[in-house]
């Protein structure tokens, strides 16, 4: 546990809602369950423990702030962006391409095909990646928190009290999604505001949730857990449902030991919302309620009609118990025969079950597997006993989900099923507790790549490029027009480095050399560059070798001996001027960044270059 002054800040960026919590202690004090505070001062006077994970780039004539709870009803809204961090399947990629082609009218309008084209300009969000959208959104969350803290506690706290940051994420989140989440949070909580930032931790959402849930339960008289009991926790969030299990080693001080694996699945509450919107699209014959298209930069956006339908659906979603039907008010014009004379779209209990079952059954299946796994695990030589299933997250408020899990639990030695008192903020609260070393060991600290690391290569010139003809050269081997000395960054400054897991990147490079060069052992040089953002008065990493600073950047000319390359099976072609023949070999540049930088170049299984250099 950390000694001395400490400020623990937790950020739980969720698919549908985002939470921020913190706790502070002085030299003599300690952080306890009761000292954890959840930030609740959001735009439009909202005081909930979470804020909608939504943002719009549209101008608001009403003066809305265009994020969280205060977005103009006529604006396109970017929601569920967290799920866009995951790699799309080929089917989803084709769907995005289809939408891009279908809506190219927007581009024509921007280019002047419409009378409005000249004044509109390029919409800002067309250039945004999912990471950019999340960063923009979290920057607004961070500003809100920072301004409030500055007013309440003064700038001294965030700038001088050692601050530890805990970032939560779903179970089995791949590195690429983790890295983008990490980069977005670090960009949104910069050192210019949080000058005392010390350590950064990552932890899964169910692990954080477990710490809070048991700490809360230990204060209650009807606690079903005994010392030595195991419990299974299902965090039923918006994008994913995650499951974890722990053994309670002690209550005071609280100490949990994880047993069993972590499980996660993409079947959270947003999948119920999407199923509902798909149903509405078919019944109302409107295909633009939810889509990813050229006007959204390939992102999923919810239209005005979609937002109205989701707002109406929300209360029915919370109240659905498996038997109730619902009527959705359609507050916009529709000529669908399925809409009643009173303007309502009926949903039968069977319709609602069809929307809910993939999420509910997904949660139940993971809980069943977790219970089986824990029961077959031994701790200190004895079998593990599962006494309780805890449910948290927004979807845990749904009675249909709870009834299904209670039905299963009754047949399992009457396991107790409990919902956290404030399951909505349990993750972010638990992240603060864990960051303070309460309940479970601190996760290992993470770090960042201190510089950009890459190689300098020539690239084939594209006619649509904005480069001047003076920057283009003709390849002496095959006559192609090439752009020389352009940077290819393999690792970016700020990329996440996980404990015990070096960052590794591989780049394939085409080498060309003549028979004479091979015979004499002449080398081919590939420059390796390590460059820092902000050096030499530049804001970002350089794009050309000419922008490299000799004072602040590192350049290593990797001299590759082509004599080590076996040419027997390489293609041999005549150069474009016909005087000589040349070989083409594919090599792999392998880069590893951790406590130092390791460079290797392989041709097949043969290493033709190796070097280790400081970070």
Order of alpha helices (4+ residues) and beta strands (2+ residues): beta-beta-beta-beta-beta-beta-alpha-alpha-alpha-alpha-alpha-beta-alpha-beta-alpha-beta-beta-beta-beta-alpha-beta-beta-alpha-beta-beta-alpha-beta-beta-beta-alpha-beta-alpha-beta-beta-beta-beta-beta-beta-alpha-beta-beta-beta-beta-beta-beta
